[in-house]
Amino acid sequence: MKRIQRIDWWQWLAVAGITVLSAFIFHALLLREQSDIAIHTLWAGQATLSDPKSFIRQAAHPMWRICVFLLMQTGLSANWSALLFTALCKGLETWALIALARRLIGRGGIMAAACGLCAALVASIWVPWVNPTVFVGGGSPNPWHSPTQIALMAPMIVSISYIAAAEERYLAKREILSWKHAAWIAVLLLASALIKPTFLQAFLPAAGLYFLVRWIQNPKGSAYYLRLLAAAAPAILVILLEFLFYFGGIIESQGGITLSVSGEKTLEVLRLVLFTQLFPLFVLLTFTDRETIKKPLFILVLLLDAVAILQMLILSETGYRAQDGNFGWAVMGAALMLWAVTLPLYGYRVSAWIRRITARDGTPHVISRPHTEAARMITGGVLLLWHLVAGIGYIVYLFATTNAL
């Protein structure tokens, strides 16, 4: 008899809540001409079927504008099309965060939903004299003003989760990736590339390094690794074309890319990493064991973060795009991915700790160094609350002001 799967109401309440909240936020931002979402919406409204060139302007991230344009063909205005599509993207991001939390925790329900909801709301820690408006001066795992970054997050989370799951199956059973699954990976990576290159510009080198080492260690697995490479090939091609558009001189006004390292820039990068990743870094340092950290998912996420940080540290944009901060966007995306894997780990450990200290079944619960464990749990909770309050404060700020950031 086929098992009937129960609806996870907590998950769908969280997704619906974030989708509605984000719709109100995007409505407010669309009224501000200098916000990213308003500018991108203007470009989408300028596209026309009679002029194919209008679809390849700003060709390095066309997917969001194409989707908004398609919604406009139903009769919706440009602003309502942008609002609806971006809110759905944020809802999909929340769903992906909850799905990953459910996988890591081993069950759904309120804990997985809470992890996904928190990850979708947190911002950089707020230090008033450094980032008085939270985002400016500190970045954020959840930059509400950027529709392309928001649209990119769900494919990023699903892509890494799917590839990590395939790698786990291969390591456990030597199960070679089927062509069907390879095609699904290709679609996810290609969609990511067409939305914005910032995720894949860090993930492709990170994953390439990881799988190259695995391949060298296991030359007999060539069929598996070649299939993964074939799945990534379309996205690699698109990323190369996008970087030619950005930095290759195809359009002179776009600018270039240069190696640049300085003390001031190093401090800026370290600040961005610390402000966006304080809680995840604490969890990684205090709650992960060797078995956890060796899992493909954690290795890929840590490599993604390391490559994104290294790129921002040594590379800079010049010319027209000098202020776009595309290498910073990669670090902020990697920060959300760190949140996605560390929040469920922390939630699981805290719930187990609470059950132990509140057990009333008469069984002795011996905890090694209980005060140290309690200190870790409480410190993690304080850091999480700091990020979460800053995230909620940032949303209130966006509603209460007319500023774009």
DODOZA-724483 format. One line per 5 residues: number of its first residue (from 1); their letters; for each residue x, y, z of C-alpha. Coordinates in Angstrom, 3 decimals. Last residue first. Layout:
<recs>
NUM) A) X Y Z | ...
</recs>
This chain:
<recs>
405) LANTT) 19.770 50.264 0.808 | 17.360 52.168 -1.482 | 16.531 54.883 1.062 | 12.957 56.148 1.433 | 12.826 55.311 5.127
400) AFLYV) 10.529 53.450 7.546 | 9.846 50.382 5.387 | 13.507 49.755 4.598 | 14.435 50.414 8.245 | 11.852 47.889 9.463
395) IYGIG) 13.412 45.298 7.123 | 16.894 46.141 8.431 | 15.678 45.822 12.012 | 14.306 42.359 11.250 | 17.692 41.328 9.881
390) AVLHW) 19.577 42.993 12.758 | 17.302 41.186 15.239 | 18.092 37.913 13.466 | 21.864 38.429 13.352 | 22.016 39.361 17.051
385) LLLVG) 19.599 36.543 17.960 | 21.877 34.025 16.251 | 24.883 35.422 18.123 | 23.033 35.213 21.450 | 21.848 31.662 20.731
380) GTIMR) 25.361 30.526 19.822 | 26.669 32.005 23.052 | 23.907 30.242 25.009 | 24.624 26.839 23.476 | 28.387 27.180 23.868
375) AAETH) 28.079 28.354 27.487 | 25.751 25.451 28.291 | 28.295 23.011 26.884 | 31.102 24.567 28.907 | 28.992 24.473 32.084
370) PRSIV) 28.094 20.817 31.478 | 31.734 19.643 31.234 | 30.908 16.053 30.227 | 27.179 15.524 30.473 | 25.803 12.595 32.442
365) HPTGD) 22.083 12.170 32.039 | 20.857 9.898 34.831 | 17.523 8.279 33.960 | 14.665 9.283 36.259 | 12.305 9.960 33.389
360) RATIR) 12.211 13.702 34.009 | 14.427 14.948 31.166 | 14.848 18.738 31.172 | 18.646 18.825 30.873 | 18.757 16.115 28.250
355) RIWAS) 15.854 17.392 26.146 | 17.366 20.884 26.140 | 20.709 19.552 24.926 | 19.072 17.523 22.134 | 17.115 20.612 21.003
350) VRYGY) 20.303 22.697 21.085 | 22.279 20.165 19.029 | 19.574 19.883 16.361 | 19.130 23.649 16.134 | 22.896 24.198 15.834
345) LPLTV) 23.231 21.672 13.021 | 20.100 23.021 11.313 | 21.554 26.569 11.474 | 24.984 25.482 10.217 | 24.094 24.142 6.752
340) AWLML) 21.842 26.930 5.429 | 23.801 29.649 7.253 | 26.918 28.614 5.376 | 24.938 28.800 2.131 | 23.777 32.287 3.091
335) AAGMV) 27.421 33.305 3.594 | 28.365 31.872 0.201 | 25.838 34.233 -1.374 | 27.313 37.156 0.562 | 30.837 36.205 -0.525
330) AWGFN) 29.767 35.959 -4.182 | 28.046 39.349 -3.961 | 31.326 40.851 -2.745 | 33.006 39.684 -5.940 | 30.295 41.474 -7.903
325) GDQAR) 30.904 44.741 -6.073 | 29.129 46.948 -8.606 | 31.266 50.013 -7.806 | 34.010 49.378 -10.378 | 31.481 48.364 -13.045
320) YGTES) 32.013 51.400 -15.271 | 35.812 51.176 -15.100 | 37.617 48.708 -12.900 | 36.656 45.602 -10.941 | 38.837 44.123 -8.238
315) LILMQ) 40.408 40.728 -7.588 | 42.700 39.597 -4.723 | 40.523 39.606 -1.595 | 37.173 39.255 -3.330 | 38.431 36.167 -5.137
310) LIAVA) 39.898 34.710 -1.949 | 36.634 35.221 -0.058 | 34.603 33.541 -2.817 | 37.118 30.671 -2.987 | 36.955 30.103 0.782
305) DLLLV) 33.149 30.275 0.921 | 32.710 27.818 -1.942 | 35.327 25.522 -0.381 | 33.418 25.588 2.907 | 30.140 24.808 1.135
300) LIFLP) 31.687 21.972 -0.890 | 33.301 20.430 2.197 | 30.090 20.706 4.217 | 27.981 19.012 1.542 | 30.630 16.364 0.816
295) KKITE) 30.659 15.204 4.466 | 34.093 15.463 6.081 | 33.009 18.299 8.428 | 30.327 16.109 9.957 | 32.561 13.124 10.708
290) RDTFT) 35.321 15.328 12.108 | 33.005 17.050 14.555 | 31.129 20.309 14.116 | 29.692 22.214 17.079 | 32.352 24.681 18.265
285) LLVFL) 34.282 25.998 15.269 | 31.596 25.451 12.645 | 28.920 26.885 14.926 | 31.006 30.001 15.632 | 31.683 30.457 11.915
280) PFLQT) 27.972 30.183 11.145 | 27.126 32.808 13.833 | 29.727 35.364 12.727 | 29.135 34.870 9.000 | 27.756 38.129 7.590
275) FLVLR) 29.621 40.536 9.885 | 32.838 38.504 10.024 | 33.056 37.913 6.271 | 32.233 41.516 5.372 | 34.676 42.807 7.973
270) LVELT) 37.434 40.502 6.735 | 36.863 41.730 3.182 | 36.993 45.397 4.211 | 40.116 44.787 6.315 | 41.814 43.172 3.313
265) KEGSV) 40.764 46.102 1.133 | 42.388 48.602 3.486 | 45.580 46.545 3.749 | 45.839 46.266 -0.001 | 45.492 43.651 -2.721
260) SLTIG) 44.450 44.301 -6.308 | 44.592 42.048 -9.338 | 42.538 43.599 -12.107 | 39.201 43.246 -13.869 | 37.710 45.370 -16.595
255) GQSEI) 35.107 47.966 -17.467 | 31.588 47.750 -18.877 | 31.856 50.862 -21.047 | 34.077 49.084 -23.583 | 31.505 46.458 -24.511
250) IGGFY) 33.282 43.368 -25.804 | 36.257 44.472 -23.688 | 36.616 41.185 -21.850 | 35.510 42.300 -18.374 | 31.757 42.053 -18.028
245) FLFEL) 30.802 40.712 -21.441 | 33.790 38.374 -21.541 | 32.871 37.356 -17.992 | 29.367 36.556 -19.165 | 30.682 34.481 -22.069
240) LIVLI) 32.909 32.473 -19.728 | 29.999 31.976 -17.321 | 27.808 30.741 -20.179 | 30.417 28.190 -21.273 | 30.925 26.930 -17.717
235) APAAA) 27.143 26.630 -17.298 | 26.885 24.476 -20.422 | 29.859 22.296 -19.290 | 28.682 21.549 -15.724 | 26.688 18.447 -16.637
230) ALLRL) 29.506 17.222 -18.880 | 31.936 17.647 -15.995 | 29.672 15.607 -13.728 | 29.530 12.889 -16.380 | 33.314 12.977 -16.690
225) YYASG) 33.589 12.518 -12.930 | 31.324 9.460 -12.887 | 32.885 7.779 -15.909 | 36.388 8.504 -14.593 | 35.788 6.671 -11.312
220) KPNQI) 38.672 4.260 -11.909 | 41.111 7.141 -11.362 | 40.108 7.311 -7.662 | 42.455 9.565 -5.667 | 43.149 11.714 -8.728
215) WRVLF) 39.400 11.895 -9.360 | 38.670 12.901 -5.769 | 41.287 15.657 -5.976 | 39.774 16.876 -9.257 | 36.300 16.675 -7.707
210) YLGAA) 37.156 19.080 -4.882 | 39.155 21.497 -7.032 | 36.425 21.682 -9.663 | 33.795 22.131 -6.950 | 35.633 25.194 -5.616
205) PLFAQ) 36.540 26.550 -9.075 | 32.907 26.150 -10.251 | 31.491 27.431 -6.944 | 33.196 30.827 -6.917 | 32.273 32.189 -10.362
200) LFTPK) 29.209 29.953 -10.066 | 27.557 32.027 -7.361 | 28.366 35.472 -8.792 | 27.457 34.714 -12.404 | 23.844 35.961 -12.224
195) ILASA) 20.489 34.600 -13.389 | 21.794 32.913 -16.549 | 24.571 31.134 -14.654 | 22.207 29.859 -11.982 | 19.807 28.563 -14.640
190) LLLVA) 22.726 26.757 -16.298 | 23.754 25.209 -12.979 | 20.244 23.965 -12.231 | 19.658 22.697 -15.776 | 23.010 20.876 -15.871
185) IWAAH) 22.319 19.279 -12.481 | 18.967 18.015 -13.818 | 20.683 16.662 -16.937 | 23.211 14.815 -14.769 | 20.325 13.310 -12.797
180) KWSLI) 18.752 11.992 -15.989 | 22.152 10.877 -17.290 | 22.538 8.765 -14.186 | 25.322 9.621 -11.732 | 27.421 6.566 -10.993
175) ERKAL) 26.597 4.725 -7.767 | 29.868 3.720 -6.147 | 27.734 2.730 -3.140 | 28.829 5.002 -0.285 | 31.170 7.405 -2.094
170) YREEA) 28.887 7.577 -5.128 | 25.754 8.093 -3.071 | 27.460 10.862 -1.073 | 28.623 12.524 -4.301 | 25.086 12.530 -5.698
165) AAIYS) 23.804 14.059 -2.437 | 26.519 16.762 -2.600 | 25.546 17.579 -6.196 | 21.864 17.874 -5.233 | 22.499 20.003 -2.149
160) ISVIM) 24.897 22.293 -4.043 | 22.435 22.801 -6.896 | 19.378 23.183 -4.619 | 20.992 25.907 -2.507 | 22.370 27.811 -5.504
155) PAMLA) 19.157 27.450 -7.528 | 17.221 28.916 -4.549 | 19.687 31.799 -4.002 | 19.909 33.168 -7.545 | 16.520 34.905 -7.654
150) IQTPS) 17.418 36.855 -4.505 | 20.760 37.924 -6.012 | 18.991 39.044 -9.198 | 16.339 40.980 -7.267 | 18.884 42.983 -5.233
145) HWPNP) 17.209 45.303 -2.687 | 16.518 42.633 -0.084 | 20.161 41.686 0.464 | 19.777 38.512 2.560 | 23.221 37.118 3.499
140) SGGGV) 24.038 40.775 4.223 | 26.630 43.451 3.525 | 28.289 45.248 6.427 | 29.163 48.815 5.521 | 25.761 49.512 3.984
135) FVTPN) 23.560 46.551 4.865 | 22.867 47.191 8.580 | 21.786 50.874 8.337 | 24.378 52.054 10.879 | 27.038 49.672 9.493
130) VWPVW) 30.295 50.645 11.266 | 29.310 53.010 14.113 | 26.036 51.152 14.716 | 27.463 47.596 14.832 | 24.663 45.404 13.496
125) ISAVL) 25.469 41.763 12.762 | 24.838 41.062 9.110 | 21.331 40.025 8.184 | 19.057 37.142 9.067 | 15.619 36.749 7.479
120) AACLG) 15.810 33.795 5.065 | 18.120 31.854 7.410 | 15.640 32.376 10.251 | 12.739 31.038 8.182 | 14.687 28.016 6.979
115) CAAAM) 15.789 27.091 10.495 | 12.291 27.697 11.901 | 10.739 25.487 9.207 | 13.206 22.679 9.970 | 12.425 22.959 13.684
110) IGGRG) 8.647 23.266 13.234 | 8.126 20.134 11.226 | 10.477 18.199 9.008 | 12.764 15.336 9.956 | 16.325 14.118 9.592
105) ILRRA) 17.990 17.297 10.812 | 20.217 17.649 7.743 | 17.537 16.695 5.222 | 14.881 18.827 6.893 | 17.301 21.772 6.967
100) LAILA) 17.931 21.330 3.230 | 14.183 21.326 2.521 | 13.717 24.363 4.789 | 16.391 26.366 2.950 | 14.963 25.324 -0.432
95) WTELG) 11.445 26.411 0.630 | 12.827 29.745 1.822 | 14.567 30.292 -1.529 | 11.319 29.428 -3.322 | 9.506 32.073 -1.273
90) KCLAT) 12.198 34.605 -2.150 | 11.847 33.703 -5.834 | 8.045 34.015 -5.574 | 8.491 37.499 -4.112 | 10.822 38.362 -6.997
85) FLLAS) 8.294 37.194 -9.606 | 5.320 38.987 -8.067 | 7.088 42.302 -7.411 | 8.732 42.400 -10.831 | 5.434 41.646 -12.592
80) WNASL) 3.631 44.205 -10.430 | 6.205 46.864 -11.279 | 6.256 46.094 -15.013 | 2.457 46.189 -15.209 | 0.517 42.958 -15.524
75) GTQML) -1.206 42.252 -18.837 | -0.149 38.636 -19.275 | 2.783 39.780 -21.431 | 4.213 41.514 -18.356 | 4.844 38.095 -16.815
70) LFVCI) 7.100 37.259 -19.768 | 9.043 40.505 -19.275 | 9.537 39.694 -15.586 | 10.924 36.288 -16.554 | 13.250 37.852 -19.136
65) RWMPH) 14.402 40.456 -16.620 | 15.317 37.843 -14.034 | 17.084 35.642 -16.566 | 19.326 38.256 -18.212 | 22.367 38.434 -15.904
60) AAQRI) 25.554 38.999 -17.902 | 23.605 40.268 -20.905 | 23.174 43.809 -19.558 | 21.544 44.442 -22.911 | 20.807 41.054 -24.455
55) FSKPD) 17.014 41.275 -24.482 | 16.830 44.737 -26.057 | 18.960 43.418 -28.917 | 16.003 41.309 -30.076 | 14.071 44.506 -30.969
50) SLTAQ) 10.528 43.784 -32.165 | 9.912 41.535 -29.149 | 10.456 44.481 -26.817 | 12.524 45.045 -23.713 | 12.258 48.506 -22.126
45) GAWLT) 10.032 47.241 -19.308 | 12.717 44.761 -18.253 | 15.255 47.594 -18.104 | 12.934 49.653 -15.884 | 12.378 46.612 -13.667
40) HIAID) 16.133 46.223 -13.272 | 16.390 49.856 -12.151 | 13.469 49.541 -9.709 | 14.867 46.300 -8.264 | 18.287 47.845 -7.788
35) SQERL) 16.913 50.845 -5.900 | 17.557 54.326 -7.328 | 13.993 54.986 -8.481 | 12.447 54.261 -5.088 | 8.801 53.168 -5.509
30) LLAHF) 9.992 49.672 -6.389 | 11.565 49.444 -2.934 | 8.226 49.733 -1.111 | 6.568 47.129 -3.334 | 9.612 44.893 -2.907
25) IFASL) 9.222 44.993 0.869 | 5.479 44.295 0.722 | 6.060 41.322 -1.604 | 8.862 40.121 0.683 | 6.466 39.870 3.609
20) VTIGA) 3.932 37.907 1.536 | 6.551 35.440 0.273 | 8.162 35.122 3.709 | 4.827 34.244 5.325 | 3.832 31.816 2.565
15) VALWQ) 7.139 29.936 2.815 | 6.960 29.786 6.620 | 3.330 28.631 6.572 | 4.247 26.066 3.924 | 7.012 24.553 6.016
10) WWDIR) 5.000 24.525 9.228 | 2.108 22.845 7.424 | 4.222 19.852 6.416 | 1.578 17.953 4.465 | 1.493 14.265 5.301
5) QIRKM) 2.846 11.756 2.812 | 0.452 8.903 2.083 | 2.294 5.580 1.970 | 1.380 3.367 -0.992 | 0.000 0.000 0.000
</recs>
